[in-house]
């Protein structure tokens, strides 16, 4: 007997992206920087724009995703990547040191130093989502864009810093401070090796991290993960029930994929869900009915979890599609009910008990489900939060516990809290070079009265003395790091070279 298959699709509604427009600020009064900073920045672009691209091409080809349980010096991709760094550093005339997880590339021998903080590891990728290999620098598919994993986060900034330093070296500028480029190999996965390195090494007195946004980042939200387990139970029934719910790829990515399987389904349920899917804003649903098994795939848009508004989270959108039914508490059904009741389509945790709050400068806490993990007896939901100052970690943990406990009691459910992680926010108030960074940014962009900002992400700035973040992403522009469409525009790549060259001149001369 042939299986009866019914297949329908809903339309995509694309999210809007706010782009930074250079033309909008072109007439603004530029801030003043030194003549030597300006001429060196111009020299860098005139001589090294293409070399910078080739440097990035050579770095992107190495899949430097961390492997669980594999040390950096046992990881072939990391070994090859560091060999390429050494080759480039020596070719450009810099000194090079390798301390395992930390590579330092230096210019000058002065006692006082300026540090540039980057990282060489990258987040995982789904190669099927890319037009070309994510580990091949793609400059042709979308003219004007350099596409590949690490182009924005953080291999592009490494190449930019190298050629900013090269321009300074070429111009024989008298430096009062040594310039050191730090490349950490586990920023995306494990900060402990860097903390251990810092305990045994003297660090530069002045530092900039080039792993975030312009104009200057002086506050970063704390990273956190809420982990909840939903017990799988066999519940025989003739009514439709959810037998599986999956979604997400890794913890710091807003997931663009989610899938659900419904048993004992029929054409009536399919048509009802199809009607609702057509009116959904921002996500594409694909529904397929085979006999009595209905499979629904949701496609949203991936983004860095520190900026959930840049993405379209497939997990809550798929749960919302199913929200007109109260599903049996069998594990995946419990999960769908829980998401609809406590998370919904909001980004700030406003439905999750009393956890929501905000800070006037750092903004609101964000609260986004990012990964659903399948275990033998449970389904695990990981929720990524980014929290500003204003509440203690203990208070937030207690409020999360109260929200879960109250929901369990109300619906006679058995959601288990696993070990949560609630990181601390970071605020830098005393870095002496903030005004210099703002002046350089204003000079090259024309944006007057630029002010420090706060971000949702966390960088290694919090581990280095007098450190703030400076680029590489422009304000009010979509950040593509951690997404399945990571790129940096050639225009931005060149602008970064100008600004990093000028900043290093101003800080080190």
N, C-alpha and C positions, 0 to 999 in steps of 0.2 A: 504494500500500500504506500503510495506516495504521500509524503508529508505536505500538509497545506502550509504555505509560506505567504505571509502578508507583510509588505515592507513599505514604510512611508518615511519621509524626512521633513523636518521643519527647517525654516530659513534662518540664516545667520543675520544677526543685527550687530554690526561692528561697533566697538567702543570708540569714542572720540579721543584723540590725542592732542594735547596742547603742545605746540612747538614753540621753541624760543626763536624769535625773529631778530636777526642781526640788524635788519633794516629799520626796525622799530626804534632802535636806540642809537642809530648811526650819528644822529645830530647832537647827541648828549655830549656835554663837556667832559673831555677825557682828563683823568687824573695824571699827575706828573710823575714820571720815573726818570732815572738818570739816562744821560745820552749813551753811556756805554752799555746799559741794559737794552736800550732800544736797538742800537746797531748790532749787538751780538744776537739778539732775537731775529733780526732781519737776516743776518748772516746764516743762522741755523736753518731757516726756511729755504733760503736761496741755494744752499749747498747740500742739505741733508734730507730734504722732504722725501725723495725716492728711496734713499738708503734706510730711512726710518721704516718705510713700508716693507722693505726686504728683511729688515731685522725682525719685524713682527711676523712675517711669513715663516721665518725659520723657527720662531718660538711657538707659534700656534700649532705646528705639526706634531708637537709632543703632547700626548694625552696624559696630562699631569693630574688626573683625578686620583685622590688618595685611595689606596686599597686597604681595607680593614686588615689589621694585624701585620701589615708590611711596612717596615721602617723605610724612611726616605732613601737611605743608602743601599737598600735591597730592592728598590723599585726601579726596574729598567728604564721606564719612561722618565722618572725623575733624574736618574743618573745621566741620561742622554740630554735632557733639558739643561742641566747644570753644565754639561760639557759644552753646549752651545753658548751658554752665558759666558763661560770662561773664554771661549774662542772670540766672541764679539768684544769682550772687555780688553783682551790682549791686543786685538787688531786696532782698537780705538786708542790704545796707549794708556789704559788704566791698570791699577793694581787690583788683584782679585784674591779673595780668601773664602774658603769653603769650610764651614763649621757644621756640616751635616744638614740640619734643617734651615740654617741661615747662611746665605751668601752675601758678602759685602764687596761692592765694587767701588773703588775710591780714586779720587783725583786730589793730589796735593799731600803735603806732609805736615801741615800746620797742626798745632796742638788743639786749638779750638775747632769744632766741627759743626757742619750742618748735615742733618740726616734726611734722606728721602725714603719713605717707607712704602714698600710694595709687597706683592706676593706672586709666586709663580705657579701655585696650584690652581685648579679650576673645579667647577661643579660638574656633576655628571651630565650627560647628554643623551637624548634619544635620537640616534642618527636618522631614523625614518622621518623625522620632522624637518630635516634640512634639505635644501635644494642640492647642495654638494656636501662632501664630508665636513663635519664641524671642525675637523683638524686639518683643513686645507683653507688657506686664506682666499676667500672668494671676493674678487673685486669686479666681477663681470655680470653676475646675475642681476644685481641692482646697482647700476652705475652711480658712483658717488659714495657708495657704502663699502666698507671693509667688513665682511661677514665671517665669523668664526668664533669658536669658543675661546674666550679670553681676550677678544679684541678690545672690550671695554673694561673687563674685570679679570685680570689686571695686567695682561701681557702687553697690551697697547701702551699703557703708562710706563712700563719698563723700557720699551723701545724709545719712547719720547724722552725719558730721563737720560738715557744713554747718549742720545744725540744732542740734548741740551748741554750735557757735560762736555761732549766732543767740541761743540762750538766754542765753549769757554776756553777749552784747552788750545784750540787753534788760534784764538785771538790773543793768547799769552796775557790774559788779564791777571794782574797781581791780586792774589787771593789772600785774605787775612784768615780764612777758615778753610779747612779741608772739606771736601764734599764726599759724602758716603751714601751710596745707593744700597739699601737693605732689601733683600728679596727673601721672603719667608716662604717655606714650602708646605705649610699645613694650615694656612689662615682659614680655609673653608671647612676644616674638619677638627682641628685640635690645636689649641693655643698653648698647651702645657710645655711643649719643647721650646717655644719662644720665651715663656716665662723662666724656664730653667737657664736659657742662654743669657737672659738679661741679668740674672743673679751673679754671673761670673764674668761679665764684660762691661766695660765702661761705654756709655752711650753718648751720642752727640748731645750738645747742650741745647740745640735748636732743631726741631724736627717738623716735617710736613708729611702727611700721608696722602698719597695720590690714588685713593681708592674709594672716592665718594663723590661729592658735588662741589661746585662753586656756589657763591664766592668764597666763603670760608666756613667750615663746619666747626662749631665750638660746643655742640651738645649732641649726644647720641643716645637713643633710647636703649634700654636694656633688653637683651634677647631672652626669650623664654619659651619653654615647651610644656604644654599640658598634655598628659598621656592618660587616656581612658580606655578601659577594656570592657567589651560587650560579650557576654557569655553566649556561645552558640548552643541552641537547644533544638531538639527535634520535636516539632509540634504538628502532628498529623491534622490536616484540615482539608476540606474540599473547597474552601474559599481561596482566593488569590493570596499568595504570601511571597515575601521577598526571600529568595534563597541565597543571594550573593550581592554584595555592594563593594566595589573597589574604586580606588582613585588615588592620584598623586604619584609623585616620582621621588622627590627628596624634600627634606624639612624646610629649607629656605627658599622654596619655589612655590608660587601660587600655581596650583595644578590646572592644566587645561584639559585633562582627560578624567572621566569618571564613567563607571558602567554599573548597571543594575540588572539582575535577572529575577523575573517574577514568574512563579509557577501557578498552575491552575488559572491562567489568564484566558481571556476570550476576546472576540472582536469588539465587544461593547467597551471593555476596559481600554483596548488599544485606541479606539476612536475618541474616547473621552480624553485620554492623555495626549493624543495627537492634536486635538483641538486646543488644549492648554499650551502645548509646546509651540504652536504657531504664534501665540501671543507673547511668548517669553522674550524679554529684552536682553540681548547680549550673548546668547549661547545657541549653538546648533545641536539639535537632538536627532538621533537616528533610531527609529523604532522598528523592530522586526519580530513578528509573531510566527513561531513554528509550532504547529499543533497547539499545545496549551502553555508553551514557554515563551514569554515575552522578554526580549533583551533590548535595553535602551542604552545607547552610548551618548554621552554628552561631550561636546567639544567647546571649550572656552578659550582662554588666552593666558599663556604662562607669563609670569613676571617675578621679579625679586620680591620675596615675602615682606621685606621692609617697606615696600610701596604697593600694598595690595590693590590700591585704586588704579594702578597701571594695568592690572590683569582682569580676567574674568574667571572666577573660581568655579570650576566645573562641579566640585563636590556639593556645596550648598545649593547650587542651581538645580542639580539633578534631584536632590532631596526635596527641594521646593516643588518640582514637577509632581512629586508623589504625595504632596502634603494634604490633599483632599481626603485621603484614607488614613485611618488609624491602624497601623500595621501590627501584626502579631509580634510579641516580644520574644523573638527567637534568635537574637544576635544581630543579623543585618537589618531586620525590621526595627529592633530597638534603636539601632544606630540612626536610621532615617528619622524616626520619631524624635530622638534626642537632638539631632541637628536642627530640625524644623522648630522645635520648642525653644532651644537655647542659643542658637547661633543665627539662623535665618540668612538673609542676603546682606545684612549689615556688616560693616568692617570693624566695628569698635566694641564688640562684646556687650552691647546694650541690653540684650535679652538674657545674658548669662548672669542671673542673680544681680548682685550689686557691684560687679567688678569694674564696670566702665568708669573712666575718669580722664581728665586731661590737664595739661599744664599750659599756661599762657604762652610760653616760648616754644616748648617742645611739642605741643600739640596733644592729640588724643592717643591713648593706647589703641593699638590695632590688634585684632584677634581673629586669626584665619585658620581654618582646617587645611592642612597641607598634605598629609599622607594617611592612608588607611592601610594597615598591615594585617596580613592574614596569618593566624596561628592555628594550631590544631583544634583548640577548644574555645578560642576567643578571637574577636576582631578588635584591633587596636586603632584608635583614632588619635593622631597627633595634631595638636593645635599650636600654631606658632603665634606667639605674642611679642609685641614690641612696646615696652612700657616707659613712659616718661617719669620724671621725678614727681613726687606728690603722695605716693603711698610706699610703705615698706613692703619688702618681699613677703614678710610674714603675714601682713594684713591681706595681701592679694591671695596668698595661698589659702588662708582661712576662708576668704570669700568664695574661692573656687570650690573648696570642700563643701561649704554650705549650699551652694547652688546645686551641686551633684546630689548631695544628701536629700535636699528638698524634692528634687525631681524623682529620685528613687522612691521616696515615701509617697508622693502623690500618685505615681503610676504603678506602684508595686513592682518596680524594676530592680535590676541588680547590676548597675553600672559600677565598675571598680576603678578607683583611682590608682594609677601606677605612680612611679616617682616623677614628680614634676621638677622642672628646672626654671628658676626665676632669677635671671641675671639683673645686675644693677645698671641703671643709667649712668652716663658719663657726662660731666660738664667741665669744660676748660675755660677758666676765667682769666688766667694770668699770662698767657703766651705773649711775649713782647713783640712778635713779628706780625701780629694780626693786621695792623694798619698797612704794613708793606704789602702783604698779600692782597688786601682790598684795593690798594692803589694800582697794583699791576693788573688785577682783574678789570677795574674800571677803565684803565688806560686802553687795554686791548679790545674791550667789548663796547665801550662807550656808555656803559651803565653807570650813571652817577649815583652817589649816595648808597653804594652797595653796603649791606650790613651782614654780619654773621648770621648763620642759620643753624637749625637743628635738623637731624635726619633720623629715620627709623632704623637704619642699619648700624652695625657696630664695626669699627675698624681698629687696627692696632695702635691708633693714636693714644688710646687709654693706657698703653704700656710704656710709652716713651716720654721723656721729659719735654715739657713745653711743646707738646704736639697738637696740631690741628690739621684738619683735612682740607685739601685744595684741589678740587676737580677729581676725575676728568669729565664729569657730566655737567651739562649746563642746567641752570635752574628752570623749572617749569617745562622740562623736556623728559620724555619717556626714557627711563633707565632700562637698558636691555640685558645687563648682566643677570645671569641665572635663568634667562628665558631661553626658549628654543629658537630664538631668532636674534642672537646677540650680534651686534655690529657697532662700529663707530664710523661716523661719516668722515670722509677725507677732509672736509672743511674743519670739522672739530679736531681732527688729528693734528692738522697744521696749526690751528689756533692754540692747542695745548702745547705744542713745541715752542711757540712764541712765548707763552706765559711762563712755562717752566724754565726756559732759558733766562728770561728776565728776572724771575724770582730768585734763581740761584745766583745770578750776578749780584743782585741787591743784598742778598743775605750773606754772601761769602766774600765779597770784595772789601 
